[in-house]
């Protein structure tokens, strides 16, 4: 029986490896050069891959094998990963084609869309530039509204996508796609929302205090007590604004984000030079305006897509994506293909978030970025406050996304605009005057369509990032430029891939279960 189970796992991973690699390549091409031809090639390969992963007979055999006593932990984990992947793809060809077509259309719309204001095209970087620097409230309002236009364009297709995803989930016995996704991600819904409730409770008072101070400065800046979403420094109020942080843009000047990332990880004995050589890092037309990292073949062909312009924001983003890349590169390639991936999405997000936050670390600014103590030391207190504020701000924004997505899948026919702004007001304490927001503004967040049921991974990742930093400081005395910290990440996290379920891996890496205690210490803003 054991031999037949081994053959089952080996044969199935052989079936998917080449197709998944081809799909990842096609996805990459479609994101660096949006075109109907590239979208079609990507969609065709996604359909082929999903069809293989929708093999009902294979799922039946995997479930039967898991019912047996399996003594080999590697084989057992392969089968568990197979079960999760196969279950989520059980659908008809027609259902599969509908989901892939809709998601491809929406992502293509995002890749090609540029907001237009007074006849001028605005990409995402230019929108952010206006919202960060302009003192003209009327211009800010028009730019903010224009940033939501893509949501109006795609909102109905996103609803269709939600309906299609829900239909497949309900056939498998789930209430909706949201519930299915959490189950297949090994995240119990009751546990998750218990953590979210705790996060809301713990962040409410310090966030309210911080935002009150921010709003006082904005009232002075704009000369009005009526503050609305366009008075904040990005379209979703998810990033720390210049009014609420110590800006490092002038300090960095034209510093190379790529070089700083290479140096940062090099000091952990993590070489990312091959990753950089394979990546696409700078903005241009018909290219996805966001950022991501992709492991194309699970054999070290790891790439990053960024849209780097000078300044702190894109240095942060480059470090973030490099954290994902480091994880992928250092997974033990002796593991079976199915296990050569991060232990969980939120675990790789933890590495990325920990890495991105270094941009505001005084030790990193001196040791890696090369600034003098005279330049950095006077900023240290402000940097610590900014880091704490950034964590608070992002946590509240993440709560908007998590709660909204649960509602979206529970009732896609409801008044989604009303729900979206209700959560924005509840968690971010930002109000929108009636009629000021374009319909479908909620759909302008690309994750809702392209990375469904994902945002909880950022919030859990923040908790784990804080726990990993605390472990490194307790055991090795620090994080920046400490080789032992890099060794810890490689040996305790990266190399294991998804051999261990995430709760077990976290205990092995940090000596304790995932918790909020280390994260809480960052909130003294």
N, C-alpha and C positions, 0 to 999 in steps of 0.2 A: 504493500500500500504506500509506503514511504517513497519508493522509486516513482510510482505513478504520480504522486503529488509533486515531487520535484520536477518531473517532466511537464506537468500542467503549468507550473509557474514559469519554467524556462521557455516553453513554447510560446506562451502568451506574451511574455516580455519581448521575445524576438519579433513577434508580430507587430508590436507597437513601436519599437525603438526607431526603425528607419522612417516610418510614417511621421512619427512625432518630430523627429529631427527635420524632415522636409517641411513640415508645417511651421516649425519655429523659424526656419529660414524664410519661408514665404511671409510669415507675419512680420518679421524684421523688415523685409523689402517693402511691404505695404505701409509701414510706418515711416520709413525714411523717404519714400517717394509715393505719395498717394496718387493712384490712377485707377480707372476701371479695370484695367488688365491685372494689376497687382492685387486689387481687391478680390477679383474673381479667382486668381490662383490661390490666394490665402483661404478663401471660402471653400473651394473644392477640397483642399487638403484637410481643412477642419472637419468637413463632412465625412471624409474617409476615415479620419482618426476617431471621430465620435461613433461612426458605425462599428468600427472594431471594438471600441469600448462599450458598445451597446449589445454585445453578444450575450443573449439570454442564456444560452446553453453553457457558456463559460461561467457565468455567474452561478448557475445551478451547481456546476462542478466545484467551484470555489467554496460555496456554502457547505456542500457535502464534505469537502476536505477539512474545513474548519471544525466540523462536528466531530472529527476524529481527534484522537490524542496525538499532538505533534510535539516532539521533544526538541526539534531543531528550532531555536528562537529566530534565526535569520529567515528560515523558510516560513515560519508562522507569520512573521511580520510582513513578508512579501504577500502572502495570501490575504492578510488583513487590508493592506494597501490596495490590492486588486479588488477586493470586495467593495471598498469604498468607491473606487473609480468606476467600476462596472455598474454599481447600483445607481449612481447619479446619471448614467447615460442610457437607462432603459426607456426607450421611446421608439415610435415608428419612424420610418424614413421621412415621411411628410412632416412630422413634428420636428425632427432634427433639422431638416432643410429650412423650415420656417424660422427657427431660433437662430441658425447661423446666418441666414440672409438678413434678418432684422438687425442683429448685432453688427454685422459687417457694414450695413448701410449707415447705422448710427455712428460708428467709429470713423467711417469715411467722411461723414458730415463734419465731425469735429476736426479731423485732420485738414480739411479744405476750408473751413469757415474762418473768415476774418471779419470782425465787426467793422461797420462803416459809419463814420461820423463826419458830417459836412463834406461828403465825397472822398474822404481819406480813409484808407484801410488801417485798422489797428489790430496788430497781433497781441497775444497775451502779454508779452513783455512790455509793449507800449501801454496797454491798459494799466498794468501794474505801475508803470512809471508815472502816469497821470495821477492815479489814486494815492501814490506815495508823496508826490511833490506839489501838486497844484493846490492853490488856495482859492480857486474859483469854484464855488459850490455848484453853480449851474452847469459848468463843464463837467465837474465830477459826477453829477447826477446823470448827465447824458452818456458819459462813458460807462458808468456802472450799469445803466439800463441796456446799453449796447452789448455789454459783456454777457447779458442774459438772452440775447437774441437766438443763440444756437439752441437754447432750451425750448423756446417757442417752436423752432423748426422740428425738433426731434421728439417732443413730448408725447405725441400720439403714438409714434412708433415705439417709444419706450413702454408705454402702457400695453401695446400689443405684445411686446417682448415679455413683460411681466405676466400677462395672461397665458402666453404659451408656456413659460416656465412653470407657472402654477399648475397648468393642466397635466404636465408630465409628473409633477410631484404628487398630485392627488391620486393619480393612477397607481402610485407606489405606496399609497396609504398615509401620506403626510397631509397635514392641514393645508400647507402651501409650500412654495419653493424656499421661503426663508427658513422654515422649520427643517426642511430636508437638508439645506445647505449647512446649517449648524450641526446637525446630526452627522453628516458625512465629513465634517471638519473636526469631529471629535470634541465639540464644544457643547455641553449640555445647556439648553436655553435658560433653564431656571438658574443655574449657576452663573451664566454670563450676565443676566439682567440683575442678579444680586450684586455682582461686581459693579455694573453700571450704576445701580442705585447708590451704592457706597461711594462711587466716584462723584456722583452728583452732589451727595450730601457733604463730602469732605472738601469739595472745591467751591461750593456755593459762596461761603463767606469770604474766603481770600480772593476769589474772582470778582465778587461784587466790589470789594474794597479797591482792588487794582483798577477795575474799569471806571470806578467813580473818579479816581485820580486822572485817568486817561481822558475822560469826558470833560473834566475841568480844563485841561489843556486845549482840547478841541473847541470848546466854547470860546476860549480866548482867541484861538487861531481863526475861527470862521465867523466870529461875531454873532452867534446865534445860540440859543438854548435848545433849539429844535434839531437834534442830531439824528441822522438817518443812516442807512447802510452805506451810502456813498461818501459819508464823512470818514469812513474807516479806510485802511490802506490796501485792501485787496478785495476782490469781488465777493468773498465769502466770510471775511473777518476771521480767517483761520491762521494768519501769520502775524507775528508781532510787528505792529506799525512803527514807523520812525518816531511818532509821538509817544510811544510806550516803551521804547528801548534806546539803548546807546548804539547809534549807527556806526558800523565799522567800514562803511563804503569808502570814506575818504582815506582811512588808514590803509585799506587794501589797494586802492587805486586800480591799476591794471594787472594786479597779481594774477598769475595763472592758476585757475582752479584745478586744472589737470596736474600740474607740477606739485601743488600742495597736497593733493590726494595721494599721489605716488610717494611723496616723502612721508606722509602720515602713516601709511600702511607699511612702507619700507622699514620704518622704525619698529614695527611689530614683526619684522621678518616675514612680511607678506608682500610678494612681488606681483604688482598688477600691471606691469608694462605690456604684457600680451593683451590684456583686456583693453587697455587704452588704445593699442594699435588697431584693434578690431571694432572700436566704437565709433559712433557718429555724435559729435559733441556740440556742434554749433548750429544756430538757427538758419533756416532758409525756407523758401516757399514750398508748399506741398509736402511739408514734413510735419509729423506730429509735434505739437508745441509743448508737450509735457515731458516727463522723464521716466525712464524705467530701465531695469536690468533684465537680461534674458540669458538663460543657460541653454544654448542651442542644442547641444548633443549630449550633455552630461559627461563630456570628456574634456572639459576645460575650454571649450569654445564659448566663452562668456563675453557678452557685449553690453554696452550701455548706450542708451539714447538720451541726450541732454540737449539743451538750447542755451548754452552758456553765454552770458554777457557779463561784463565786469561788475563786481560788487559782492557783498556778503551773501545774498540770497543764493546765487548759483554756486558759490564755494560750499555752502551748506548742502545744497542739493548734490553736488559732485561727491562730497564725502558720504552722503547718505547712500547714493547708488553704489559707491565703491564698497560700502559695507555689505550690501547684497552680493556684489561680485566676489568679495573675499570668501564669503560663506560658500558660494557655488564652486569656486576654484579649489578649495581645500577639503571638499568632501572626499572621503576615501574611495578611490576609483576601483578598488578591489571589491567593493560592495556590488551586489546585483543591481542591474539598471533601475529596477523599481524602487530601490532604497537610496538611490543617488539623488536625493532632493532634500531640502531642509526639513527638520523635524515637524515644523508647522509653519504656516505663513507668518504668524505673529512672532515666531522665534527669529526668522530672518529679518522681520521688521525691527525687532529689538536691536539687532546688530547695526542696522542702517540708522536708526534713530540715535543710538549711542554715538555713532560715528559723526553724523551731521551736527550734533550738539557741540562737538569739539571746536567749532568755529568761534564759539564764545568762551572757550576755556583759556584763562590767562596763561597757564603752562603751555598750551598748544600755540598760542600767539607768539610766545617768546621762543620756544624750542623749535617749532616747525615753521611757522610763518616768518620767524627771524626778526621780530620787532624787539626793540630794546626794553629793558625794565622801566626806563624813564617814560617810554611811550605807553606801556601796558599797565604798570602798577597803579597809576592814578585812576584807571578805568575798572579795576578789579571788582570793586563793590557794585558798580553799575552793571557789569557783565553778569555777576551772580544774580542780581535782581532781574535782569532781562531773561536769563535762562529760566528762572522760576516762573516768570510771567508767561514766557512762551509755552511752557508745559501746561500752565493753567488754561491759557487761551485755546490751545489745541485740544485739550481735554473737553472743554465746553463745546467746541465745534464738533468734535467726534461724537458727542452725545446727541447732537442734532441728527447726524447721519444715521447712527445706529437705530434710534427710535423711529425716524422717518421711514427707513427701509422696512422695518418690521410692519409699520402701518401700510406701506405701499403694497406689500405682498398680501397682507390680510384683506385689503379692500382697494384694489386698483381703480375701481369705478368711483371712489369717493372724491371729495373736494381736496385734491392734493395740494393745490396752492394754499388753501387755508391751513392744512396740517403743517406744511413746510414752515410758514411764517409763524404759526403758533409755537413750534419748537425753537425757532430762531429767537423769539421773544423770551421763551422760558429759559433756555440754556445760555444764550449769548446776551440776553437783555438788550436786544436791538429791536426797534420797532420800524415798521414800514407804513407810510401813509397810504390810505386806501387809493387804489388806482395807480400808484407810482411804480409798482413792479410789473413787468411784462408777464402775461400768462405763461405758465410752464417754466418759470424761473428755476424751479427745483431740478428740472432735467438738464440744466446747464452744467451740472457737476458730472463730469464724464464717468466717474466711478459707478454711478447709479446704473448706467447701462452696460459699461464695459467691464467693470469689476464688481459684480453684484455681491452683496452680503460680505463685504470686505473690511469695512471701516473699524469693526471691533478689533481687528488685528493690529491697527495702529495704537489703540488704547491699551490693549494687553501688552503690546510691544513696549510701550513706554514704561509699564510696570516692570517688565523683565529687564529692560535696559538699566533702570535704576538699580535693580538687584545685582546685575552683573558688574556695574561700576563699583558698588559697595563691596562686592566680593573681591575685586581686583585691589581696591584700596586697603582692605583688611589684610589680604594675603601678601601683596607685593608692594604696597606703599603708594600706588598710583596707577594711572592709565596712560597718559601721554608719554610716548617714547619708551615705555617699559617693556622690554622684550618678553618678560614673563607673562604680561597681560596678553600679548599676541599668542604666546604658547598656550595659555589657558583657553583662549577662544578656539584655537585650532584643535586642541586635544580633547577638550570637554564638550565642545559644541559642534564645530564644523565637520570633523572627520566622521562622525557617526551617521550623517545623513538623517534619514527618518527610521533608522533601525529601532529606536526606542520611542514609545509614545511620549508626547511632550511633557506630561507631568513627571514622568520618570527621568527624563533628560534634565529637566530643571533642577531636580533634587540632586542628581549626580554632579551637575555643574556648580551649584551654589550652596549645597548642603541643606536647602530648605525649600518648601513649596512656594509657588508663586504667591506674592502678597503685595500689599500697597505700602508697607511701612517705610521702605527706602524711598519710594516716590514722594511720600508725604513730606519728607524733610526738605524737599525743594520748594515748598510753597511759602516760605517766609519772605514774601516780597515787600 
